[in-house]
Amino acid sequence: MSKASHHDLRVQFRALLNSNACYHTASVFDPMSARIAADLGFEVGILGGSVASLQVLAAPDFALITLSEFAEQATRIGRVARLPFIADADHGYGNALNVMRTVMELERAGVSALTIEDTLLPAQFGRKSTDLISVDEGVGKIRAALEARFDPQLAIIARTNAAVLDVDEVVSRTLAYESAGADGICMVGIRDFDHLEQIAAHLSVPLMLVSYGNPELRDDARLAQLGVRIVVDGHAAYFAAIKATYDCLREQRGIAASDLNATELTHKYTQPEDYIVWAREYMNVKE
């Protein structure tokens, strides 16, 4: 398999963004998965924040992983990657100055792109876990991210949650991030093509969707026409690895087969109920 520098992989990713096609990400979570994805012909991978939290901490996706832990995992992948990969950098691990540090660390790790979202993370006392920061603060984070990158080919993608805002608010936010210089817009919570069309009509930068395999959005040609270049269907490969590990070790111990699926196993071993109780008890987090 031919080698490519981090810069070369970023150039490859830019070509995907500038194309007229729609590409689906491979979930890459360690060096082996990155090599497998490249060998199978995937054009792009993604290191999800939730997956990194599971892989590094065996903890649920509650913004518990630190920048240094996330960057270390990205570095392991970047060391062997032969395909461009996106880092889900959550909220940038703090304010706009923290975002600058995040960009510096992840660029050095070898990522080709990173998403910075406007969710209010970590969850704040007395607030909902889906609350967003202000548009002005979100714009500040994008501008800071652009300032911090050394390689101009590194793509900075602004992410927002289209499920918790009405269409006008989503359009207003995404236009602000586009005007701030974001290289792309990532959205989670798009319901269907009608929802997407109402937002995409106002944007000119490439789009990225976190769709989790939404059956209402399974038409790559139509997605491409609307400017969608990257689709994240989820992280099935990682959850399959959890299931395979469980089954292998269970059989090794001679324990009877279990009907627990990958999602149920993940829930069992990350114990999210404990974190939910703690959040309610110590942070008064709202549902």
C-alpha positions in Angstrom: 0.0 0.0 0.0 1.5 3.3 -1.1 2.5 5.9 1.5 1.2 9.4 1.6 2.1 12.4 3.8 -0.5 14.0 6.1 -0.5 16.9 3.7 -1.1 14.6 0.7 -4.1 13.0 2.6 -5.5 16.4 3.3 -5.3 17.3 -0.4 -7.1 14.1 -1.1 -9.8 15.0 1.3 -10.2 18.5 -0.2 -10.7 16.7 -3.6 -13.6 14.8 -2.0 -15.1 18.1 -0.7 -14.7 19.7 -4.1 -16.2 16.8 -6.1 -19.7 16.3 -7.2 -20.1 12.9 -5.4 -21.2 11.7 -1.9 -18.9 9.6 0.1 -19.6 7.4 3.2 -17.1 7.3 6.0 -15.4 4.2 7.5 -15.4 4.2 11.3 -11.7 4.1 12.2 -10.8 3.8 15.9 -7.2 2.3 15.9 -4.4 1.7 13.5 -5.7 -1.7 12.4 -9.1 -0.4 11.5 -7.6 2.4 9.5 -5.5 0.0 7.5 -8.4 -2.2 6.9 -10.6 0.7 5.7 -7.9 1.9 3.3 -7.4 -1.6 1.9 -11.1 -2.1 1.3 -11.2 1.1 -0.8 -12.9 3.6 1.6 -12.1 7.1 0.5 -12.4 8.6 4.0 -12.5 7.6 7.6 -13.7 9.2 10.8 -12.6 8.9 14.4 -15.8 9.5 16.4 -15.8 11.2 19.7 -18.2 8.6 21.1 -16.0 5.8 19.8 -12.8 7.3 21.2 -14.6 7.6 24.6 -15.5 3.9 24.4 -12.1 2.8 23.1 -10.0 4.8 25.6 -12.2 5.0 28.7 -15.0 2.4 28.2 -17.2 5.4 29.1 -20.3 6.7 27.4 -20.3 9.8 25.2 -20.6 12.4 27.9 -17.6 14.6 27.0 -15.4 12.8 29.5 -12.4 12.2 27.3 -9.7 14.8 27.4 -7.9 16.5 24.4 -4.7 14.7 25.2 -6.4 11.3 25.3 -8.2 12.0 22.0 -5.1 13.3 20.3 -3.1 10.3 21.4 -5.6 8.0 19.7 -5.7 10.2 16.6 -1.9 10.1 16.5 -1.9 6.3 16.6 -4.2 6.3 13.6 -2.4 9.0 11.8 0.9 7.2 12.1 -0.3 4.4 9.7 -3.3 6.0 7.9 -3.4 5.6 4.1 -6.7 7.3 3.8 -7.8 10.8 5.0 -9.7 10.7 8.2 -11.9 13.2 10.0 -11.6 13.8 13.8 -14.8 14.5 15.7 -13.4 17.1 17.9 -16.6 17.8 19.9 -16.7 21.3 21.2 -12.9 21.8 20.8 -12.4 20.9 24.5 -13.3 24.3 25.8 -13.5 27.9 24.6 -12.1 29.4 21.5 -8.5 29.4 22.9 -8.9 25.7 23.7 -10.1 25.2 20.1 -6.8 26.6 18.9 -4.9 24.1 21.0 -7.2 21.3 19.7 -6.5 22.2 16.1 -2.7 22.3 16.8 -2.7 18.9 18.4 -5.0 17.2 15.9 -3.1 18.7 12.9 0.1 17.3 14.4 -1.7 13.9 14.9 -2.3 13.7 11.1 -6.0 14.3 10.7 -7.3 15.6 7.4 -10.3 17.4 8.8 -12.0 18.1 12.1 -15.5 19.1 13.2 -16.1 21.7 15.8 -19.7 21.6 17.2 -21.7 24.3 18.9 -23.2 22.0 21.5 -22.8 23.4 25.1 -20.2 20.8 26.2 -19.6 19.5 28.8 -23.2 19.6 30.1 -23.7 22.6 32.3 -25.3 22.8 35.7 -29.1 23.2 35.3 -29.0 23.0 31.5 -30.2 20.5 28.9 -27.5 18.3 27.4 -28.7 19.4 23.9 -28.3 23.2 24.6 -26.2 25.1 22.1 -23.8 28.0 22.6 -24.5 31.3 21.1 -23.9 31.9 17.4 -21.3 34.5 18.2 -19.4 32.1 20.4 -19.7 29.4 17.7 -18.3 31.9 15.1 -15.5 32.7 17.4 -14.5 29.1 17.7 -14.5 28.6 13.9 -12.4 31.7 13.4 -10.0 30.6 16.1 -9.7 27.1 14.5 -8.8 28.7 11.1 -6.2 30.9 12.7 -4.6 27.9 14.5 -4.1 25.6 11.6 -0.6 25.5 10.0 -1.5 23.5 6.9 -4.2 25.4 4.9 -5.3 22.0 3.5 -6.6 21.0 6.9 -10.4 21.3 6.7 -12.3 22.9 9.5 -15.9 21.9 9.5 -18.5 23.6 11.7 -21.1 21.2 13.1 -24.6 22.0 14.5 -27.7 20.0 15.6 -30.5 20.6 13.2 -32.9 18.6 15.4 -33.0 21.1 18.2 -33.6 24.3 16.2 -36.2 25.4 13.7 -35.1 25.7 10.1 -34.7 29.4 10.1 -32.3 29.2 13.1 -30.3 26.4 11.5 -30.0 28.5 8.3 -28.9 31.5 10.4 -26.3 29.6 12.3 -24.8 27.7 9.4 -24.6 30.8 7.2 -22.7 32.5 10.1 -20.3 29.7 10.2 -19.9 29.7 6.4 -19.2 33.4 6.5 -16.6 32.9 9.2 -14.7 30.7 6.8 -15.7 27.2 7.7 -14.6 24.8 4.9 -17.8 22.8 5.4 -20.9 22.4 7.4 -21.7 19.3 9.3 -25.3 18.6 10.6 -26.8 16.0 12.8 -30.5 15.6 13.2 -31.6 16.1 9.5 -35.0 14.3 9.3 -35.5 13.8 5.6 -34.8 15.4 2.2 -37.4 18.1 2.6 -35.6 19.2 5.8 -32.2 19.1 4.1 -33.4 21.0 1.1 -34.7 23.9 3.2 -31.3 24.3 4.7 -29.0 23.4 1.9 -30.6 25.9 -0.5 -29.0 28.7 1.5 -25.4 27.3 1.7 -22.6 27.2 -0.8 -19.9 25.2 1.2 -19.8 21.4 1.1 -22.0 19.6 3.5 -21.5 16.6 5.9 -24.3 14.7 7.4 -24.3 12.5 10.5 -27.3 10.4 9.5 -26.9 7.2 11.5 -28.2 5.3 8.5 -31.5 7.3 8.4 -33.6 5.5 5.7 -35.1 8.8 4.7 -31.7 9.9 3.4 -30.5 6.9 1.4 -30.1 8.4 -2.0 -26.5 9.3 -2.7 -27.3 10.9 -6.0 -29.8 13.2 -4.5 -27.6 14.0 -1.5 -24.8 14.9 -3.9 -27.1 17.3 -5.8 -27.8 19.1 -2.5 -24.1 19.5 -1.8 -23.6 16.7 0.6 -20.1 15.3 0.2 -19.6 13.3 3.4 -22.1 11.0 5.1 -21.4 9.4 8.5 -23.7 6.4 8.9 -22.6 5.5 12.4 -19.9 3.3 13.8 -21.1 -0.3 13.1 -17.6 -1.6 12.7 -16.6 -0.6 16.2 -19.8 -2.1 17.8 -19.2 -5.3 15.8 -15.8 -5.5 17.3 -17.2 -5.2 20.8 -19.7 -8.0 20.0 -16.9 -10.2 18.5 -14.6 -9.7 21.5 -17.4 -10.6 23.9 -18.4 -13.7 22.0 -14.8 -14.9 21.7 -14.0 -14.4 25.4 -17.3 -16.0 26.4 -16.7 -19.0 24.3 -13.1 -19.3 25.7 -14.6 -19.4 29.2 -17.2 -22.0 28.2 -20.1 -19.7 29.0 -23.4 -20.2 27.3 -24.3 -18.0 24.3 -25.9 -14.7 25.1 -28.6 -13.0 23.1 -27.2 -9.5 23.9 -26.5 -7.5 20.8 -23.7 -5.0 20.4 -25.7 -2.0 21.6 -26.8 -3.9 24.7 -23.3 -5.0 25.4 -22.0 -1.5 25.1 -24.7 -0.3 27.5 -23.8 -3.0 29.9 -20.1 -2.3 30.1 -20.1 1.5 30.0 -22.8 1.7 32.7 -24.4 5.0 31.5 -27.0 4.9 34.2 -24.3 5.7 36.8 -23.3 8.8 34.9 -26.9 9.9 34.4 -27.5 9.6 38.2 -24.4 11.6 38.9 -25.3 14.3 36.4 -28.8 14.7 38.0 -27.4 14.6 41.6 -24.4 16.9 41.2 -25.2 19.0 38.2 -29.0 19.2 38.1 -28.9 18.4 34.4 -32.3 18.7 32.8 -33.8 16.1 30.5 
